[in-house]
Structure formats: C-alpha cells, structure tokens
Amino acid sequence: MAKTLKITTRNASFQQWQALLTNRNKRQRSGEFLVQGVRPITVALDQGWEIRALLHPDRQVLSRWCRDLLDRAATTRVALAPELMRELGGKDEESPELLAVVAQPEDDLDRIPVGPTMLVMVFDRPKTPGNIGTLIRSADAFGASGVVITGHAADPYDPKAVRASTGSLFAVPVVRAPSHREVLDWLTSVRARGLPHVQIVGTDEQGDVEVAEHDLTGPTLLLVGNETQGLSAGWQETADRMVRIPIVGAASSLNAAAAATVVLYEASRQRATRR
C-alpha cells in the first residue's frame, strides 16, 4: 500500500513543489516537474513515467477517476490542505483535484526510435513554452518519432508547455540538446547503423521549394526555427533542403508551432498516400 502524508503548512516539501511551477533551475536540479490536469496525469501514468508523488486536497470527496488513479499508482500520496492545493494549481477560482510530481527523463537522443519511417521534429531555440507544448501535441497527432529542442530555449517541462501539450509530452520522446552539433553527431551514428539516407529538411519563408513538392516519405529530420529569428546558421548550413509554406492574405508569416503543424501534416499526408 502506498503511504499517505498530510501537509497543512507551507513546509519544505510544499515550497519545493511550488518552486517547480516557476523556477526552471530547481526543476532541473531536482529532476522533476509538476503536472496539472486530468488528461496529462492519466497519460503520464499510462505511458509508464515515474510518478514521484500524487497530491490531492485533504478532507474532500474525490471523483472516481481520482480514486482509481490513486489506487493504480504505486507512489507517495499527499493530502494537502485545500488552500495549498489551490496555490499549486495556479487558479484562484478552484482547487485542482489532483497534481502529480513527475520525474524528468534523461536528455538522451537514443530515446527516439529510429527506422525507415522516422520523422523527428527539431525546434531550434524556441522562446515560448506554449509553442513548445503545441508543437509536441502536433508531433504526436501526426506520427512523429520524437521532438528535439536545441539551443538556448524555453523549458518543455514548464507548466505552460506541459498544459499546451495536453498529455502528448508523455507519449512522444522529447529531448533537449545544447546545439545542432549534438544532434548531428547522433544522426551520424544513426546513419552508420543502417539508415544512410536520413534527410534534414529546414523550413523558411524563403525556401527554394514548396513543402508539398518535396518528398517527406523517407527518414527525415524536420527543422523549425526560433519564433523571431528562424533557424540558426548552423542548422541552415546542414539542411539538405529548405522548404517554404505558401501563404496568402495580410499575414507576413506563420507562428512557429503553426508552421511545424503544417509541415508535419504534409509529411503524414504523403506517407499515408505512399502506403
């Protein structure tokens, strides 16, 4: 039986969990993050992520979903005073029924499955957590093998990113890399292990071919750049092809996550047609 703790004051444990909401360095040092919401917590458990603690309000009737999940997860249960739950939930109007403290996986590119149909989405130096979460959600929806976040970027374990992914963070491998160099080293090893024809396709409004005219059915790394500056020079130099998304109207460009979604859909469409 999992043990249940009761916390009624802002003790050290509560302060640690509270820091996970806003302090990236503390998330990194502790190797854990806070997950809010029914679907994200459910998917995290279903996908076998390490749940370090489940927090629920003390002296409150819990829903069947919450009771079942507490019964399924072999982890520490914490009954928090309702006002403390409300603080961790980040909503003034209501207290969440359940929160999960989840361990961060290693940033190991070998977590990404490789093969003839691999499709890896690379997001270069994104600045907005919500865009990261949205891109991860799209990557999951359109069958990507994984997502790589490169360079000085927002944190995929920021609560805003986790919420925007609506659970997809736990279904698709997401790996952070310091720069394009580490990804290229990994790609060299992938090619040496029997996939010599993995292509690197960048996106840019000045790309030399429309995305629908380029073959995305083979093993591919798709690159999307920073929301304001686009792809770094390092990625532009290593891309085998730069593609563009045709747009009309008064819009000068697409949001980075929206552009990634369009390209992922096109890759999925081509692959479905090929099958």
C-alpha positions as CSV (number, residue, x, y, z in Angstrom):
1,M,0.0,0.0,0.0
2,A,1.3,3.5,-0.9
3,K,1.7,5.7,2.1
4,T,-0.3,8.9,2.6
5,L,1.2,12.0,4.0
6,K,-0.7,15.1,5.3
7,I,0.6,18.6,4.8
8,T,-1.2,21.6,6.3
9,T,1.6,24.2,6.3
10,R,4.0,25.6,3.7
11,N,6.8,23.3,4.8
12,A,9.9,22.4,2.8
13,S,8.2,19.9,0.6
14,F,5.4,22.3,-0.3
15,Q,8.0,25.0,-1.1
16,Q,9.9,22.6,-3.3
17,W,6.7,21.8,-5.3
18,Q,5.8,25.5,-5.5
19,A,9.2,26.2,-6.9
20,L,8.6,23.7,-9.7
21,L,6.0,26.0,-11.1
22,T,8.2,28.9,-11.7
23,N,11.9,28.0,-11.2
24,R,13.5,26.2,-14.1
25,N,16.8,25.7,-12.3
26,K,15.1,24.0,-9.4
27,R,13.2,21.7,-11.9
28,Q,16.5,20.8,-13.4
29,R,18.3,20.2,-10.2
30,S,15.6,18.1,-8.7
31,G,14.9,16.3,-12.0
32,E,11.2,16.6,-11.6
33,F,8.2,18.8,-12.6
34,L,4.6,19.4,-11.6
35,V,1.8,18.1,-13.8
36,Q,-1.7,19.6,-13.7
37,G,-4.9,18.3,-15.4
38,V,-6.8,15.1,-15.8
39,R,-5.5,14.0,-19.2
40,P,-1.8,14.8,-18.7
41,I,-1.7,12.9,-15.4
42,T,-3.6,10.0,-16.9
43,V,-1.3,9.8,-20.0
44,A,1.8,10.1,-17.8
45,L,0.7,7.1,-15.8
46,D,-0.4,5.1,-18.8
47,Q,2.9,5.7,-20.5
48,G,4.9,4.5,-17.6
49,W,6.5,7.7,-16.4
50,E,7.9,7.8,-12.9
51,I,5.4,9.4,-10.7
52,R,7.1,10.6,-7.5
53,A,4.1,11.8,-5.7
54,L,0.4,12.5,-6.2
55,L,-1.1,15.4,-4.4
56,H,-4.8,15.8,-3.6
57,P,-6.9,18.0,-1.3
58,D,-7.4,16.8,2.2
59,R,-10.9,16.2,3.6
60,Q,-12.6,16.4,0.2
61,V,-14.7,13.8,-1.6
62,L,-12.7,12.7,-4.7
63,S,-14.0,11.7,-8.1
64,R,-13.9,8.0,-9.3
65,W,-11.1,9.0,-11.7
66,C,-9.0,10.4,-8.9
67,R,-9.6,7.4,-6.6
68,D,-8.8,4.9,-9.3
69,L,-5.6,6.7,-10.3
70,L,-4.5,6.9,-6.7
71,D,-5.1,3.2,-6.4
72,R,-3.2,2.4,-9.6
73,A,-0.1,4.5,-8.9
74,A,2.4,2.9,-6.5
75,T,3.7,6.2,-5.2
76,T,3.6,8.6,-2.3
77,R,0.2,10.2,-1.8
78,V,0.0,13.6,-0.2
79,A,-3.2,15.1,1.3
80,L,-2.7,18.8,1.1
81,A,-4.7,21.5,2.8
82,P,-7.2,22.8,0.1
83,E,-5.7,26.3,0.2
84,L,-2.2,24.8,-0.6
85,M,-3.6,22.8,-3.5
86,R,-5.2,25.9,-4.8
87,E,-1.8,27.6,-4.8
88,L,-0.1,24.8,-6.7
89,G,-3.0,24.6,-9.2
90,G,-2.4,28.3,-10.1
91,K,-6.2,29.0,-10.3
92,D,-7.9,31.4,-7.9
93,E,-11.4,30.2,-8.6
94,E,-11.0,26.5,-7.9
95,S,-8.7,23.9,-6.4
96,P,-7.4,21.1,-8.6
97,E,-8.4,17.6,-7.6
98,L,-5.1,16.0,-8.3
99,L,-1.5,17.1,-9.1
100,A,1.4,14.8,-10.0
101,V,5.1,15.3,-9.3
102,V,6.8,13.5,-12.2
103,A,10.5,12.7,-12.8
104,Q,12.2,14.2,-15.9
105,P,13.7,11.6,-18.2
106,E,17.3,11.8,-19.4
107,D,18.0,14.1,-22.3
108,D,19.3,11.1,-24.4
109,L,18.7,11.3,-28.2
110,D,18.7,7.5,-28.3
111,R,15.3,7.6,-26.6
112,I,14.0,8.5,-30.1
113,P,13.1,5.4,-32.1
114,V,14.8,5.2,-35.5
115,G,14.0,3.3,-38.7
116,P,12.9,3.8,-42.3
117,T,9.8,5.8,-41.3
118,M,11.4,8.0,-38.6
119,L,10.2,11.6,-38.5
120,V,11.9,13.8,-36.0
121,M,10.8,17.4,-35.3
122,V,13.6,19.7,-34.3
123,F,12.6,23.1,-32.7
124,D,15.5,25.4,-32.7
125,R,15.8,27.9,-29.8
126,P,12.0,28.3,-29.1
127,K,11.3,31.1,-26.6
128,T,7.7,30.4,-25.7
129,P,6.7,27.4,-23.6
130,G,3.2,27.3,-25.1
131,N,4.7,27.0,-28.6
132,I,6.8,24.0,-27.4
133,G,3.7,22.3,-26.0
134,T,1.7,23.0,-29.1
135,L,4.4,21.6,-31.3
136,I,4.7,18.4,-29.2
137,R,0.9,17.9,-29.5
138,S,1.1,18.2,-33.3
139,A,4.1,15.9,-33.4
140,D,2.1,13.3,-31.5
141,A,-1.0,13.8,-33.7
142,F,0.9,13.4,-37.0
143,G,3.0,10.4,-36.0
144,A,6.4,11.9,-35.3
145,S,9.1,9.7,-33.7
146,G,10.3,12.4,-31.4
147,V,10.9,16.1,-30.7
148,V,14.3,17.7,-30.2
149,I,14.6,21.1,-28.6
150,T,18.0,22.7,-29.5
151,G,20.0,25.7,-28.2
152,H,19.1,28.2,-25.5
153,A,15.3,27.6,-25.4
154,A,12.2,27.6,-23.2
155,D,11.7,24.6,-21.0
156,P,9.4,21.8,-22.2
157,Y,8.7,21.0,-18.5
158,D,7.4,24.5,-17.8
159,P,3.8,24.2,-16.7
160,K,2.6,26.2,-19.7
161,A,4.4,23.8,-22.1
162,V,3.0,20.7,-20.3
163,R,-0.5,22.1,-20.4
164,A,-0.3,23.0,-24.1
165,S,0.8,19.5,-25.0
166,T,-2.4,18.1,-23.4
167,G,-0.6,14.9,-22.5
168,S,1.4,14.4,-25.6
169,L,4.6,15.3,-23.8
170,F,4.3,11.8,-22.2
171,A,3.6,10.0,-25.4
172,V,6.4,11.3,-27.7
173,P,10.1,11.4,-26.7
174,V,11.1,15.0,-26.1
175,V,14.9,15.6,-25.8
176,R,16.9,18.8,-25.2
177,A,20.2,19.3,-26.9
178,P,22.7,22.1,-26.3
179,S,23.1,22.8,-30.1
180,H,22.8,21.4,-33.5
181,R,26.2,19.7,-33.2
182,E,25.0,17.1,-30.7
183,V,22.0,16.2,-32.9
184,L,24.3,15.9,-36.0
185,D,26.6,13.6,-34.0
186,W,23.6,11.4,-33.1
187,L,22.5,11.5,-36.7
188,T,25.9,10.3,-37.9
189,S,25.6,7.3,-35.6
190,V,22.0,6.6,-36.9
191,R,23.3,6.7,-40.5
192,A,26.2,4.4,-39.6
193,R,23.7,1.9,-38.0
194,G,21.9,1.3,-41.4
195,L,20.0,4.5,-42.2
196,P,22.4,6.3,-44.6
197,H,19.7,8.4,-46.3
198,V,18.2,10.3,-43.4
199,Q,17.4,13.8,-44.8
200,I,17.5,17.1,-43.0
201,V,14.7,19.5,-44.2
202,G,14.5,23.0,-42.9
203,T,11.6,25.4,-43.1
204,D,11.9,29.1,-44.1
205,E,9.6,31.5,-45.9
206,Q,12.4,31.9,-48.5
207,G,12.8,28.1,-49.0
208,D,13.5,27.1,-52.6
209,V,10.6,24.6,-52.9
210,E,7.1,24.4,-51.5
211,V,6.7,21.8,-48.8
212,A,4.1,19.8,-50.8
213,E,6.6,19.4,-53.7
214,H,9.3,17.9,-51.5
215,D,9.4,14.2,-50.7
216,L,9.0,13.7,-47.0
217,T,8.2,9.9,-47.0
218,G,11.7,8.8,-46.1
219,P,13.5,9.1,-42.8
220,T,13.6,12.8,-42.0
221,L,14.6,15.5,-39.6
222,L,12.3,18.5,-39.9
223,L,13.6,21.8,-38.7
224,V,11.6,24.7,-37.4
225,G,13.3,27.9,-36.1
226,N,13.0,30.4,-33.4
227,E,9.8,32.5,-33.4
228,T,11.5,35.7,-34.4
229,Q,14.9,34.8,-35.9
230,G,14.2,31.5,-37.7
231,L,16.8,28.7,-37.9
232,S,20.3,29.2,-36.7
233,A,23.1,29.5,-39.2
234,G,24.4,26.1,-38.1
235,W,21.1,24.4,-38.9
236,Q,20.7,26.3,-42.2
237,E,24.2,25.2,-43.3
238,T,23.5,21.5,-42.6
239,A,20.0,21.3,-44.1
240,D,19.8,19.2,-47.3
241,R,16.8,21.3,-48.4
242,M,14.9,24.4,-47.3
243,V,11.1,24.3,-47.9
244,R,8.5,27.0,-47.7
245,I,4.8,27.1,-46.8
246,P,2.8,29.1,-49.3
247,I,0.6,31.7,-47.5
248,V,-1.8,34.4,-48.7
249,G,-3.6,37.3,-47.2
250,A,-2.1,40.0,-45.0
251,A,-0.1,37.6,-42.8
252,S,3.6,38.0,-43.2
253,S,4.4,34.6,-41.7
254,L,3.1,31.7,-39.6
255,N,3.6,31.2,-35.9
256,A,6.5,28.7,-35.4
257,A,4.2,26.0,-33.9
258,A,1.6,26.5,-36.6
259,A,4.3,26.2,-39.3
260,A,5.5,23.0,-37.7
261,T,2.0,21.6,-37.7
262,V,1.6,22.3,-41.4
263,V,4.8,20.5,-42.3
264,L,4.0,17.6,-40.0
265,Y,0.6,17.2,-41.6
266,E,2.2,17.3,-45.1
267,A,4.6,14.6,-44.1
268,S,1.8,12.5,-42.6
269,R,-0.3,13.0,-45.8
270,Q,2.5,12.0,-48.1
271,R,3.2,8.9,-46.0
272,A,-0.4,7.8,-46.0
273,T,-0.6,8.2,-49.7
274,R,2.6,6.2,-50.2
275,R,1.2,3.4,-48.1
